[in-house]
């Protein structure tokens, strides 16, 4: 998979928030844009979410991307059928992708919310602080 068009997607947060111990902006494709702000459960199949990791809070420079894609039922039912990836800033070269254990382990704590931390993220955006 490639995510070269991620910068054209809807940017959920105007100001960076802290996520994965770095500052991020969150970008949603059309399917995710309609569901994520409502913390919809489950997310629609083929929804794509990109977190752009910034070099620092005040910098627009992206160091890497983390990606989630809601796959068709049966891809990984034990983990909500989510596909994970970590990519270079242009979204073309993966460092890791698929059933990434470190991603699965982290998101397991949000199983009841379709493995997303949407409510915490939306709260952080509203408050202007990190979740």
Phi and psi in radians as a Rosetta constraint file:
Dihedral C 1 N 2 CA 2 C 2 CIRCULARHARMONIC -2.214 0.35
Dihedral N 2 CA 2 C 2 N 3 CIRCULARHARMONIC 2.687 0.35
Dihedral C 2 N 3 CA 3 C 3 CIRCULARHARMONIC -2.303 0.35
Dihedral N 3 CA 3 C 3 N 4 CIRCULARHARMONIC 0.663 0.35
Dihedral C 3 N 4 CA 4 C 4 CIRCULARHARMONIC -1.101 0.35
Dihedral N 4 CA 4 C 4 N 5 CIRCULARHARMONIC -0.344 0.35
Dihedral C 4 N 5 CA 5 C 5 CIRCULARHARMONIC -1.680 0.35
Dihedral N 5 CA 5 C 5 N 6 CIRCULARHARMONIC 0.189 0.35
Dihedral C 5 N 6 CA 6 C 6 CIRCULARHARMONIC -0.998 0.35
Dihedral N 6 CA 6 C 6 N 7 CIRCULARHARMONIC -0.542 0.35
Dihedral C 6 N 7 CA 7 C 7 CIRCULARHARMONIC -1.247 0.35
Dihedral N 7 CA 7 C 7 N 8 CIRCULARHARMONIC -0.275 0.35
Dihedral C 7 N 8 CA 8 C 8 CIRCULARHARMONIC -1.525 0.35
Dihedral N 8 CA 8 C 8 N 9 CIRCULARHARMONIC -0.155 0.35
Dihedral C 8 N 9 CA 9 C 9 CIRCULARHARMONIC -1.349 0.35
Dihedral N 9 CA 9 C 9 N 10 CIRCULARHARMONIC 2.928 0.35
Dihedral C 9 N 10 CA 10 C 10 CIRCULARHARMONIC -1.142 0.35
Dihedral N 10 CA 10 C 10 N 11 CIRCULARHARMONIC 2.226 0.35
Dihedral C 10 N 11 CA 11 C 11 CIRCULARHARMONIC -1.627 0.35
Dihedral N 11 CA 11 C 11 N 12 CIRCULARHARMONIC 2.022 0.35
Dihedral C 11 N 12 CA 12 C 12 CIRCULARHARMONIC -1.198 0.35
Dihedral N 12 CA 12 C 12 N 13 CIRCULARHARMONIC -0.718 0.35
Dihedral C 12 N 13 CA 13 C 13 CIRCULARHARMONIC -2.049 0.35
Dihedral N 13 CA 13 C 13 N 14 CIRCULARHARMONIC 2.189 0.35
Dihedral C 13 N 14 CA 14 C 14 CIRCULARHARMONIC -1.182 0.35
Dihedral N 14 CA 14 C 14 N 15 CIRCULARHARMONIC -0.743 0.35
Dihedral C 14 N 15 CA 15 C 15 CIRCULARHARMONIC -1.779 0.35
Dihedral N 15 CA 15 C 15 N 16 CIRCULARHARMONIC 2.500 0.35
Dihedral C 15 N 16 CA 16 C 16 CIRCULARHARMONIC -1.067 0.35
Dihedral N 16 CA 16 C 16 N 17 CIRCULARHARMONIC 2.574 0.35
Dihedral C 16 N 17 CA 17 C 17 CIRCULARHARMONIC -2.117 0.35
Dihedral N 17 CA 17 C 17 N 18 CIRCULARHARMONIC 2.868 0.35
Dihedral C 17 N 18 CA 18 C 18 CIRCULARHARMONIC -1.521 0.35
Dihedral N 18 CA 18 C 18 N 19 CIRCULARHARMONIC 2.314 0.35
Dihedral C 18 N 19 CA 19 C 19 CIRCULARHARMONIC -2.726 0.35
Dihedral N 19 CA 19 C 19 N 20 CIRCULARHARMONIC 2.395 0.35
Dihedral C 19 N 20 CA 20 C 20 CIRCULARHARMONIC 0.998 0.35
Dihedral N 20 CA 20 C 20 N 21 CIRCULARHARMONIC 0.584 0.35
Dihedral C 20 N 21 CA 21 C 21 CIRCULARHARMONIC 1.123 0.35
Dihedral N 21 CA 21 C 21 N 22 CIRCULARHARMONIC 0.315 0.35
Dihedral C 21 N 22 CA 22 C 22 CIRCULARHARMONIC -2.371 0.35
Dihedral N 22 CA 22 C 22 N 23 CIRCULARHARMONIC 2.932 0.35
Dihedral C 22 N 23 CA 23 C 23 CIRCULARHARMONIC -1.482 0.35
Dihedral N 23 CA 23 C 23 N 24 CIRCULARHARMONIC 2.377 0.35
Dihedral C 23 N 24 CA 24 C 24 CIRCULARHARMONIC -2.390 0.35
Dihedral N 24 CA 24 C 24 N 25 CIRCULARHARMONIC 2.709 0.35
Dihedral C 24 N 25 CA 25 C 25 CIRCULARHARMONIC -2.004 0.35
Dihedral N 25 CA 25 C 25 N 26 CIRCULARHARMONIC 2.558 0.35
Dihedral C 25 N 26 CA 26 C 26 CIRCULARHARMONIC -1.957 0.35
Dihedral N 26 CA 26 C 26 N 27 CIRCULARHARMONIC 2.277 0.35
Dihedral C 26 N 27 CA 27 C 27 CIRCULARHARMONIC -2.116 0.35
Dihedral N 27 CA 27 C 27 N 28 CIRCULARHARMONIC 2.346 0.35
Dihedral C 27 N 28 CA 28 C 28 CIRCULARHARMONIC -2.138 0.35
Dihedral N 28 CA 28 C 28 N 29 CIRCULARHARMONIC 2.324 0.35
Dihedral C 28 N 29 CA 29 C 29 CIRCULARHARMONIC -1.283 0.35
Dihedral N 29 CA 29 C 29 N 30 CIRCULARHARMONIC 3.123 0.35
Dihedral C 29 N 30 CA 30 C 30 CIRCULARHARMONIC -1.029 0.35
Dihedral N 30 CA 30 C 30 N 31 CIRCULARHARMONIC -0.765 0.35
Dihedral C 30 N 31 CA 31 C 31 CIRCULARHARMONIC -1.104 0.35
Dihedral N 31 CA 31 C 31 N 32 CIRCULARHARMONIC -0.756 0.35
Dihedral C 31 N 32 CA 32 C 32 CIRCULARHARMONIC -1.256 0.35
Dihedral N 32 CA 32 C 32 N 33 CIRCULARHARMONIC -0.590 0.35
Dihedral C 32 N 33 CA 33 C 33 CIRCULARHARMONIC -1.032 0.35
Dihedral N 33 CA 33 C 33 N 34 CIRCULARHARMONIC -0.631 0.35
Dihedral C 33 N 34 CA 34 C 34 CIRCULARHARMONIC -1.354 0.35
Dihedral N 34 CA 34 C 34 N 35 CIRCULARHARMONIC -0.531 0.35
Dihedral C 34 N 35 CA 35 C 35 CIRCULARHARMONIC -1.727 0.35
Dihedral N 35 CA 35 C 35 N 36 CIRCULARHARMONIC -0.729 0.35
Dihedral C 35 N 36 CA 36 C 36 CIRCULARHARMONIC -1.032 0.35
Dihedral N 36 CA 36 C 36 N 37 CIRCULARHARMONIC -0.813 0.35
Dihedral C 36 N 37 CA 37 C 37 CIRCULARHARMONIC -1.088 0.35
Dihedral N 37 CA 37 C 37 N 38 CIRCULARHARMONIC -0.305 0.35
Dihedral C 37 N 38 CA 38 C 38 CIRCULARHARMONIC -1.674 0.35
Dihedral N 38 CA 38 C 38 N 39 CIRCULARHARMONIC 0.004 0.35
Dihedral C 38 N 39 CA 39 C 39 CIRCULARHARMONIC 0.925 0.35
Dihedral N 39 CA 39 C 39 N 40 CIRCULARHARMONIC 0.740 0.35
Dihedral C 39 N 40 CA 40 C 40 CIRCULARHARMONIC -1.110 0.35
Dihedral N 40 CA 40 C 40 N 41 CIRCULARHARMONIC 2.430 0.35
Dihedral C 40 N 41 CA 41 C 41 CIRCULARHARMONIC -2.306 0.35
Dihedral N 41 CA 41 C 41 N 42 CIRCULARHARMONIC 2.209 0.35
Dihedral C 41 N 42 CA 42 C 42 CIRCULARHARMONIC -1.400 0.35
Dihedral N 42 CA 42 C 42 N 43 CIRCULARHARMONIC 2.864 0.35
Dihedral C 42 N 43 CA 43 C 43 CIRCULARHARMONIC -1.236 0.35
Dihedral N 43 CA 43 C 43 N 44 CIRCULARHARMONIC 2.645 0.35
Dihedral C 43 N 44 CA 44 C 44 CIRCULARHARMONIC -1.125 0.35
Dihedral N 44 CA 44 C 44 N 45 CIRCULARHARMONIC 2.534 0.35
Dihedral C 44 N 45 CA 45 C 45 CIRCULARHARMONIC -0.964 0.35
Dihedral N 45 CA 45 C 45 N 46 CIRCULARHARMONIC 2.433 0.35
Dihedral C 45 N 46 CA 46 C 46 CIRCULARHARMONIC 1.339 0.35
Dihedral N 46 CA 46 C 46 N 47 CIRCULARHARMONIC 0.103 0.35
Dihedral C 46 N 47 CA 47 C 47 CIRCULARHARMONIC -1.068 0.35
Dihedral N 47 CA 47 C 47 N 48 CIRCULARHARMONIC 2.451 0.35
Dihedral C 47 N 48 CA 48 C 48 CIRCULARHARMONIC -2.229 0.35
Dihedral N 48 CA 48 C 48 N 49 CIRCULARHARMONIC 2.330 0.35
Dihedral C 48 N 49 CA 49 C 49 CIRCULARHARMONIC -2.223 0.35
Dihedral N 49 CA 49 C 49 N 50 CIRCULARHARMONIC 2.289 0.35
Dihedral C 49 N 50 CA 50 C 50 CIRCULARHARMONIC -2.128 0.35
Dihedral N 50 CA 50 C 50 N 51 CIRCULARHARMONIC 2.278 0.35
Dihedral C 50 N 51 CA 51 C 51 CIRCULARHARMONIC -1.846 0.35
Dihedral N 51 CA 51 C 51 N 52 CIRCULARHARMONIC 2.055 0.35
Dihedral C 51 N 52 CA 52 C 52 CIRCULARHARMONIC -1.575 0.35
Dihedral N 52 CA 52 C 52 N 53 CIRCULARHARMONIC 2.026 0.35
Dihedral C 52 N 53 CA 53 C 53 CIRCULARHARMONIC -1.418 0.35
Dihedral N 53 CA 53 C 53 N 54 CIRCULARHARMONIC 2.148 0.35
Dihedral C 53 N 54 CA 54 C 54 CIRCULARHARMONIC -1.638 0.35
Dihedral N 54 CA 54 C 54 N 55 CIRCULARHARMONIC 2.656 0.35
Dihedral C 54 N 55 CA 55 C 55 CIRCULARHARMONIC -1.076 0.35
Dihedral N 55 CA 55 C 55 N 56 CIRCULARHARMONIC -0.648 0.35
Dihedral C 55 N 56 CA 56 C 56 CIRCULARHARMONIC -2.744 0.35
Dihedral N 56 CA 56 C 56 N 57 CIRCULARHARMONIC 3.000 0.35
Dihedral C 56 N 57 CA 57 C 57 CIRCULARHARMONIC -1.023 0.35
Dihedral N 57 CA 57 C 57 N 58 CIRCULARHARMONIC -0.667 0.35
Dihedral C 57 N 58 CA 58 C 58 CIRCULARHARMONIC -1.669 0.35
Dihedral N 58 CA 58 C 58 N 59 CIRCULARHARMONIC 0.067 0.35
Dihedral C 58 N 59 CA 59 C 59 CIRCULARHARMONIC -1.794 0.35
Dihedral N 59 CA 59 C 59 N 60 CIRCULARHARMONIC 2.421 0.35
Dihedral C 59 N 60 CA 60 C 60 CIRCULARHARMONIC -1.477 0.35
Dihedral N 60 CA 60 C 60 N 61 CIRCULARHARMONIC -0.029 0.35
Dihedral C 60 N 61 CA 61 C 61 CIRCULARHARMONIC -1.328 0.35
Dihedral N 61 CA 61 C 61 N 62 CIRCULARHARMONIC 2.209 0.35
Dihedral C 61 N 62 CA 62 C 62 CIRCULARHARMONIC -1.649 0.35
Dihedral N 62 CA 62 C 62 N 63 CIRCULARHARMONIC 2.296 0.35
Dihedral C 62 N 63 CA 63 C 63 CIRCULARHARMONIC -1.685 0.35
Dihedral N 63 CA 63 C 63 N 64 CIRCULARHARMONIC -0.530 0.35
Dihedral C 63 N 64 CA 64 C 64 CIRCULARHARMONIC -2.958 0.35
Dihedral N 64 CA 64 C 64 N 65 CIRCULARHARMONIC 2.979 0.35
Dihedral C 64 N 65 CA 65 C 65 CIRCULARHARMONIC -2.119 0.35
Dihedral N 65 CA 65 C 65 N 66 CIRCULARHARMONIC 2.458 0.35
Dihedral C 65 N 66 CA 66 C 66 CIRCULARHARMONIC -1.964 0.35
Dihedral N 66 CA 66 C 66 N 67 CIRCULARHARMONIC 2.483 0.35
Dihedral C 66 N 67 CA 67 C 67 CIRCULARHARMONIC -2.328 0.35
Dihedral N 67 CA 67 C 67 N 68 CIRCULARHARMONIC 2.495 0.35
Dihedral C 67 N 68 CA 68 C 68 CIRCULARHARMONIC -2.246 0.35
Dihedral N 68 CA 68 C 68 N 69 CIRCULARHARMONIC 2.402 0.35
Dihedral C 68 N 69 CA 69 C 69 CIRCULARHARMONIC -2.296 0.35
Dihedral N 69 CA 69 C 69 N 70 CIRCULARHARMONIC 2.217 0.35
Dihedral C 69 N 70 CA 70 C 70 CIRCULARHARMONIC -1.398 0.35
Dihedral N 70 CA 70 C 70 N 71 CIRCULARHARMONIC 1.924 0.35
Dihedral C 70 N 71 CA 71 C 71 CIRCULARHARMONIC -1.506 0.35
Dihedral N 71 CA 71 C 71 N 72 CIRCULARHARMONIC 2.936 0.35
Dihedral C 71 N 72 CA 72 C 72 CIRCULARHARMONIC -1.073 0.35
Dihedral N 72 CA 72 C 72 N 73 CIRCULARHARMONIC 2.654 0.35
Dihedral C 72 N 73 CA 73 C 73 CIRCULARHARMONIC -0.917 0.35
Dihedral N 73 CA 73 C 73 N 74 CIRCULARHARMONIC 2.380 0.35
Dihedral C 73 N 74 CA 74 C 74 CIRCULARHARMONIC 1.809 0.35
Dihedral N 74 CA 74 C 74 N 75 CIRCULARHARMONIC -0.258 0.35
Dihedral C 74 N 75 CA 75 C 75 CIRCULARHARMONIC -1.067 0.35
Dihedral N 75 CA 75 C 75 N 76 CIRCULARHARMONIC -0.904 0.35
Dihedral C 75 N 76 CA 76 C 76 CIRCULARHARMONIC -2.734 0.35
Dihedral N 76 CA 76 C 76 N 77 CIRCULARHARMONIC 1.234 0.35
Dihedral C 76 N 77 CA 77 C 77 CIRCULARHARMONIC -1.039 0.35
Dihedral N 77 CA 77 C 77 N 78 CIRCULARHARMONIC -0.466 0.35
Dihedral C 77 N 78 CA 78 C 78 CIRCULARHARMONIC -1.195 0.35
Dihedral N 78 CA 78 C 78 N 79 CIRCULARHARMONIC -0.279 0.35
Dihedral C 78 N 79 CA 79 C 79 CIRCULARHARMONIC -2.279 0.35
Dihedral N 79 CA 79 C 79 N 80 CIRCULARHARMONIC 0.596 0.35
Dihedral C 79 N 80 CA 80 C 80 CIRCULARHARMONIC 1.284 0.35
Dihedral N 80 CA 80 C 80 N 81 CIRCULARHARMONIC 0.210 0.35
Dihedral C 80 N 81 CA 81 C 81 CIRCULARHARMONIC 1.101 0.35
Dihedral N 81 CA 81 C 81 N 82 CIRCULARHARMONIC 0.584 0.35
Dihedral C 81 N 82 CA 82 C 82 CIRCULARHARMONIC -1.639 0.35
Dihedral N 82 CA 82 C 82 N 83 CIRCULARHARMONIC 2.439 0.35
Dihedral C 82 N 83 CA 83 C 83 CIRCULARHARMONIC -1.870 0.35
Dihedral N 83 CA 83 C 83 N 84 CIRCULARHARMONIC 2.369 0.35
Dihedral C 83 N 84 CA 84 C 84 CIRCULARHARMONIC -2.098 0.35
Dihedral N 84 CA 84 C 84 N 85 CIRCULARHARMONIC 2.677 0.35
Dihedral C 84 N 85 CA 85 C 85 CIRCULARHARMONIC -2.697 0.35
Dihedral N 85 CA 85 C 85 N 86 CIRCULARHARMONIC 2.722 0.35
Dihedral C 85 N 86 CA 86 C 86 CIRCULARHARMONIC -2.225 0.35
Dihedral N 86 CA 86 C 86 N 87 CIRCULARHARMONIC 2.191 0.35
Dihedral C 86 N 87 CA 87 C 87 CIRCULARHARMONIC -2.249 0.35
Dihedral N 87 CA 87 C 87 N 88 CIRCULARHARMONIC 2.877 0.35
Dihedral C 87 N 88 CA 88 C 88 CIRCULARHARMONIC -1.208 0.35
Dihedral N 88 CA 88 C 88 N 89 CIRCULARHARMONIC 2.859 0.35
Dihedral C 88 N 89 CA 89 C 89 CIRCULARHARMONIC -0.951 0.35
Dihedral N 89 CA 89 C 89 N 90 CIRCULARHARMONIC -0.641 0.35
Dihedral C 89 N 90 CA 90 C 90 CIRCULARHARMONIC -1.244 0.35
Dihedral N 90 CA 90 C 90 N 91 CIRCULARHARMONIC -0.188 0.35
Dihedral C 90 N 91 CA 91 C 91 CIRCULARHARMONIC 1.386 0.35
Dihedral N 91 CA 91 C 91 N 92 CIRCULARHARMONIC 0.406 0.35
Dihedral C 91 N 92 CA 92 C 92 CIRCULARHARMONIC -1.927 0.35
Dihedral N 92 CA 92 C 92 N 93 CIRCULARHARMONIC -0.591 0.35
Dihedral C 92 N 93 CA 93 C 93 CIRCULARHARMONIC -1.943 0.35
Dihedral N 93 CA 93 C 93 N 94 CIRCULARHARMONIC 2.021 0.35
Dihedral C 93 N 94 CA 94 C 94 CIRCULARHARMONIC -1.413 0.35
Dihedral N 94 CA 94 C 94 N 95 CIRCULARHARMONIC 2.447 0.35
Dihedral C 94 N 95 CA 95 C 95 CIRCULARHARMONIC -1.538 0.35
Dihedral N 95 CA 95 C 95 N 96 CIRCULARHARMONIC -0.629 0.35
Dihedral C 95 N 96 CA 96 C 96 CIRCULARHARMONIC -2.727 0.35
Dihedral N 96 CA 96 C 96 N 97 CIRCULARHARMONIC 2.687 0.35
Dihedral C 96 N 97 CA 97 C 97 CIRCULARHARMONIC -2.854 0.35
Dihedral N 97 CA 97 C 97 N 98 CIRCULARHARMONIC 2.750 0.35
Dihedral C 97 N 98 CA 98 C 98 CIRCULARHARMONIC 1.819 0.35
Dihedral N 98 CA 98 C 98 N 99 CIRCULARHARMONIC -2.260 0.35
Dihedral C 98 N 99 CA 99 C 99 CIRCULARHARMONIC -1.595 0.35
Dihedral N 99 CA 99 C 99 N 100 CIRCULARHARMONIC 1.356 0.35
Dihedral C 99 N 100 CA 100 C 100 CIRCULARHARMONIC -1.441 0.35
Dihedral N 100 CA 100 C 100 N 101 CIRCULARHARMONIC 1.982 0.35
Dihedral C 100 N 101 CA 101 C 101 CIRCULARHARMONIC -0.998 0.35
Dihedral N 101 CA 101 C 101 N 102 CIRCULARHARMONIC -0.725 0.35
Dihedral C 101 N 102 CA 102 C 102 CIRCULARHARMONIC -1.128 0.35
Dihedral N 102 CA 102 C 102 N 103 CIRCULARHARMONIC -0.645 0.35
Dihedral C 102 N 103 CA 103 C 103 CIRCULARHARMONIC -1.207 0.35
Dihedral N 103 CA 103 C 103 N 104 CIRCULARHARMONIC -0.801 0.35
Dihedral C 103 N 104 CA 104 C 104 CIRCULARHARMONIC -1.040 0.35
Dihedral N 104 CA 104 C 104 N 105 CIRCULARHARMONIC -0.785 0.35
Dihedral C 104 N 105 CA 105 C 105 CIRCULARHARMONIC -1.058 0.35
Dihedral N 105 CA 105 C 105 N 106 CIRCULARHARMONIC -0.738 0.35
Dihedral C 105 N 106 CA 106 C 106 CIRCULARHARMONIC -1.175 0.35
Dihedral N 106 CA 106 C 106 N 107 CIRCULARHARMONIC -0.842 0.35
Dihedral C 106 N 107 CA 107 C 107 CIRCULARHARMONIC -1.328 0.35
Dihedral N 107 CA 107 C 107 N 108 CIRCULARHARMONIC -0.224 0.35
Dihedral C 107 N 108 CA 108 C 108 CIRCULARHARMONIC -0.993 0.35
Dihedral N 108 CA 108 C 108 N 109 CIRCULARHARMONIC -0.555 0.35
Dihedral C 108 N 109 CA 109 C 109 CIRCULARHARMONIC -1.184 0.35
Dihedral N 109 CA 109 C 109 N 110 CIRCULARHARMONIC -0.188 0.35
Dihedral C 109 N 110 CA 110 C 110 CIRCULARHARMONIC -2.039 0.35
Dihedral N 110 CA 110 C 110 N 111 CIRCULARHARMONIC 0.490 0.35
Dihedral C 110 N 111 CA 111 C 111 CIRCULARHARMONIC -0.980 0.35
Dihedral N 111 CA 111 C 111 N 112 CIRCULARHARMONIC -0.668 0.35
Dihedral C 111 N 112 CA 112 C 112 CIRCULARHARMONIC -1.192 0.35
Dihedral N 112 CA 112 C 112 N 113 CIRCULARHARMONIC -0.288 0.35
Dihedral C 112 N 113 CA 113 C 113 CIRCULARHARMONIC -1.961 0.35
Dihedral N 113 CA 113 C 113 N 114 CIRCULARHARMONIC 0.621 0.35
Dihedral C 113 N 114 CA 114 C 114 CIRCULARHARMONIC 1.012 0.35
Dihedral N 114 CA 114 C 114 N 115 CIRCULARHARMONIC 0.624 0.35
Dihedral C 114 N 115 CA 115 C 115 CIRCULARHARMONIC 1.154 0.35
Dihedral N 115 CA 115 C 115 N 116 CIRCULARHARMONIC 0.385 0.35
Dihedral C 115 N 116 CA 116 C 116 CIRCULARHARMONIC -2.040 0.35
Dihedral N 116 CA 116 C 116 N 117 CIRCULARHARMONIC 2.645 0.35
Dihedral C 116 N 117 CA 117 C 117 CIRCULARHARMONIC -1.812 0.35
Dihedral N 117 CA 117 C 117 N 118 CIRCULARHARMONIC 0.631 0.35
Dihedral C 117 N 118 CA 118 C 118 CIRCULARHARMONIC -0.996 0.35
Dihedral N 118 CA 118 C 118 N 119 CIRCULARHARMONIC -0.779 0.35
Dihedral C 118 N 119 CA 119 C 119 CIRCULARHARMONIC -1.091 0.35
Dihedral N 119 CA 119 C 119 N 120 CIRCULARHARMONIC -0.752 0.35
Dihedral C 119 N 120 CA 120 C 120 CIRCULARHARMONIC -1.133 0.35
Dihedral N 120 CA 120 C 120 N 121 CIRCULARHARMONIC -0.730 0.35
Dihedral C 120 N 121 CA 121 C 121 CIRCULARHARMONIC -1.125 0.35
Dihedral N 121 CA 121 C 121 N 122 CIRCULARHARMONIC -0.828 0.35
Dihedral C 121 N 122 CA 122 C 122 CIRCULARHARMONIC -1.092 0.35
Dihedral N 122 CA 122 C 122 N 123 CIRCULARHARMONIC -0.661 0.35
Dihedral C 122 N 123 CA 123 C 123 CIRCULARHARMONIC -1.131 0.35
Dihedral N 123 CA 123 C 123 N 124 CIRCULARHARMONIC -0.720 0.35
Dihedral C 123 N 124 CA 124 C 124 CIRCULARHARMONIC -1.133 0.35
Dihedral N 124 CA 124 C 124 N 125 CIRCULARHARMONIC -0.681 0.35
Dihedral C 124 N 125 CA 125 C 125 CIRCULARHARMONIC -1.140 0.35
Dihedral N 125 CA 125 C 125 N 126 CIRCULARHARMONIC -0.757 0.35
Dihedral C 125 N 126 CA 126 C 126 CIRCULARHARMONIC -1.100 0.35
Dihedral N 126 CA 126 C 126 N 127 CIRCULARHARMONIC -0.712 0.35
Dihedral C 126 N 127 CA 127 C 127 CIRCULARHARMONIC -1.441 0.35
Dihedral N 127 CA 127 C 127 N 128 CIRCULARHARMONIC -0.293 0.35
Dihedral C 127 N 128 CA 128 C 128 CIRCULARHARMONIC 1.311 0.35
Dihedral N 128 CA 128 C 128 N 129 CIRCULARHARMONIC 0.495 0.35
Dihedral C 128 N 129 CA 129 C 129 CIRCULARHARMONIC -2.401 0.35
Dihedral N 129 CA 129 C 129 N 130 CIRCULARHARMONIC 3.073 0.35
Dihedral C 129 N 130 CA 130 C 130 CIRCULARHARMONIC -1.385 0.35
Dihedral N 130 CA 130 C 130 N 131 CIRCULARHARMONIC 2.589 0.35
